[in-house]
Amino acid sequence: MPSIVAGGVTLHYEESGRGAPVLLIPGTGSRGRTWWLHQVPALVAAGYRAITPDHRDAGPGLTLADLLADTAALIERVAGGPCRLVGTSMGALIIQELLLVRPELAVRAVLMASRARPDPVSLALAAAERELADSGISLPPAYDAVIRALQNLSPRTLADPEAAQDWLDILEMSPMDPKDPGQRAQLDITVDTDRRGAYGGITVPTLVLSFADDLVAPPARGRELAAAIPGAAYEEIPGAGHYGYLERPEAVDAAILKFLAA
């Protein structure tokens, strides 16, 4: 896997295709390979160069500023300059903050499963996840898989016996590891203040993409985010939860490609 060293940190990434670069930023606890199954093939087929980085390996003290610096380094040194950006969940948060501090690095931006402000449930969930990680308790993989499925998938997916079993198998084989210092550090990166006023300063063309059945970043929060960004487009994908880019990839890829090509 190729890598660069930026600010004393090694950043690993993969890339496919030869066209205009698109940098895809994964969510909390995820790696760049989460984009390989659906979004990378769609982007490459459309003539783009898809760049999929992993988040830095980090211990305590990771900050959003660190992740912004990492993203800027990848754009400048791997993409070769301003490029199109796609992110989901924490990846979207990184991008929307980058649009404020380094707007010259972005051509267009897609923010999936994101928000501009916290609410009681999102704050409680973030705190609970940190508390669980710090407790040293490891949930049985099968139980962890069920909880993640209920939290991140659409009822439509869960109602399909074959699809639900496939997801349960996948999630059980790839459990979250709270003992991994990088994953634990990422739990501190969350929307904990109201950023709607600040996002009024974003000037980069932006698409906010929400998933109709998302419990983690509900569509209402996505609509608020889009309303806060001048001129932002908003689209909502039905029958999808927080993992909507994996549940409804055809619809998500179509929305991304249409916006990036505009």
Backbone hydrogen bonds, N-H to C=O, Kabsch-Sander energy under -0.5 kcal/mol:
donor,donor_aa,acceptor,acceptor_aa,energy
4,I,11,L,-1.9
6,A,4,I,-0.5
6,A,9,V,-2.8
9,V,6,A,-1.6
11,L,4,I,-3.2
11,L,9,V,-0.5
12,H,10,T,-0.5
13,Y,2,P,-2.1
14,E,52,T,-1.2
16,S,50,A,-2.0
20,A,47,G,-0.6
22,V,49,R,-2.8
23,L,84,R,-2.6
24,L,22,V,-0.5
24,L,51,I,-2.6
25,I,23,L,-0.5
25,I,86,V,-3.0
30,S,27,G,-1.9
34,T,31,R,-2.2
35,W,32,G,-1.9
36,W,33,R,-1.2
37,L,33,R,-0.5
40,V,35,W,-2.5
42,A,38,H,-1.7
43,L,39,Q,-2.5
44,V,40,V,-2.8
45,A,41,P,-2.4
46,A,42,A,-1.2
47,G,44,V,-1.6
48,Y,43,L,-2.5
49,R,20,A,-2.4
50,A,16,S,-2.5
50,A,48,Y,-0.6
51,I,22,V,-2.9
52,T,14,E,-2.9
54,D,12,H,-2.7
55,H,30,S,-0.5
58,A,56,R,-0.6
62,L,59,G,-0.8
67,L,63,T,-1.5
68,L,64,L,-2.3
69,A,65,A,-2.2
70,D,66,D,-2.2
71,T,67,L,-2.2
72,A,68,L,-2.5
73,A,69,A,-2.2
74,L,70,D,-2.2
75,I,71,T,-2.3
76,E,72,A,-2.5
77,R,73,A,-2.7
78,V,74,L,-2.0
79,A,74,L,-2.3
80,G,75,I,-0.8
81,G,75,I,-2.3
83,C,105,L,-2.1
84,R,21,P,-1.7
85,L,108,R,-2.4
86,V,23,L,-2.6
87,G,110,V,-2.1
88,T,25,I,-1.5
89,S,112,M,-2.3
91,G,88,T,-2.3
93,L,89,S,-2.1
94,I,90,M,-2.3
95,I,91,G,-1.8
96,Q,92,A,-3.0
97,E,93,L,-2.0
98,L,94,I,-2.1
99,L,95,I,-2.3
100,L,97,E,-1.0
101,V,97,E,-1.6
102,R,98,L,-3.3
105,L,102,R,-2.0
106,A,103,P,-1.5
107,V,83,C,-2.7
108,R,83,C,-0.5
109,A,205,P,-2.1
110,V,85,L,-2.4
111,L,207,L,-3.1
112,M,87,G,-2.7
112,M,110,V,-0.6
113,A,209,L,-2.1
123,L,119,D,-2.5
124,A,120,P,-2.2
125,L,121,V,-2.7
126,A,122,S,-2.3
127,A,123,L,-2.3
128,A,124,A,-2.6
129,E,125,L,-2.5
130,R,126,A,-1.9
131,E,127,A,-2.5
132,L,128,A,-2.6
133,A,129,E,-2.2
134,D,130,R,-2.5
135,S,131,E,-1.1
136,G,132,L,-0.6
136,G,133,A,-0.8
137,I,132,L,-0.7
139,L,137,I,-0.6
144,D,140,P,-2.8
145,A,141,P,-2.3
146,V,142,A,-1.7
147,I,143,Y,-2.4
148,R,144,D,-2.5
149,A,145,A,-2.2
150,L,146,V,-2.5
151,Q,147,I,-1.9
152,N,148,R,-2.2
153,L,149,A,-1.9
157,T,154,S,-0.5
158,L,154,S,-2.2
159,A,155,P,-1.7
160,D,157,T,-1.2
164,A,160,D,-3.3
165,Q,161,P,-2.2
166,D,162,E,-2.2
167,W,163,A,-2.4
168,L,164,A,-2.5
169,D,165,Q,-2.4
170,I,166,D,-2.3
171,L,167,W,-3.0
172,E,168,L,-2.2
173,M,169,D,-1.7
174,S,170,I,-0.9
180,D,177,D,-1.9
184,R,180,D,-2.5
185,A,181,P,-2.2
186,Q,182,G,-1.8
187,L,183,Q,-0.9
187,L,184,R,-0.9
188,D,185,A,-1.5
189,I,186,Q,-1.7
190,T,188,D,-0.9
192,D,190,T,-1.0
195,R,116,A,-3.3
195,R,193,T,-0.7
199,Y,195,R,-2.4
200,G,196,R,-0.5
200,G,197,G,-1.1
201,G,198,A,-2.2
202,I,199,Y,-1.5
207,L,109,A,-2.7
208,V,233,A,-2.8
209,L,111,L,-3.0
209,L,207,L,-0.6
210,S,208,V,-0.6
210,S,235,E,-2.5
212,A,237,I,-2.7
213,D,240,A,-2.8
214,D,211,F,-2.2
215,L,151,Q,-0.6
215,L,213,D,-0.5
221,R,218,P,-1.3
222,G,218,P,-1.5
223,R,219,P,-2.9
224,E,220,A,-1.7
225,L,221,R,-2.1
226,A,222,G,-2.6
227,A,223,R,-2.4
228,A,224,E,-1.6
229,I,225,L,-1.1
229,I,226,A,-0.5
232,A,229,I,-2.2
233,A,206,T,-2.6
235,E,208,V,-2.3
237,I,210,S,-2.8
240,A,237,I,-0.5
243,Y,152,N,-2.3
244,G,241,G,-1.6
246,L,243,Y,-2.2
247,E,243,Y,-1.9
248,R,244,G,-2.9
252,V,248,R,-2.3
253,D,249,P,-3.3
254,A,250,E,-2.1
255,A,251,A,-2.0
256,I,252,V,-2.5
257,L,253,D,-2.8
258,K,254,A,-2.2
259,F,255,A,-2.0
260,L,256,I,-2.9
261,A,257,L,-1.8
262,A,258,K,-0.5
262,A,259,F,-1.0
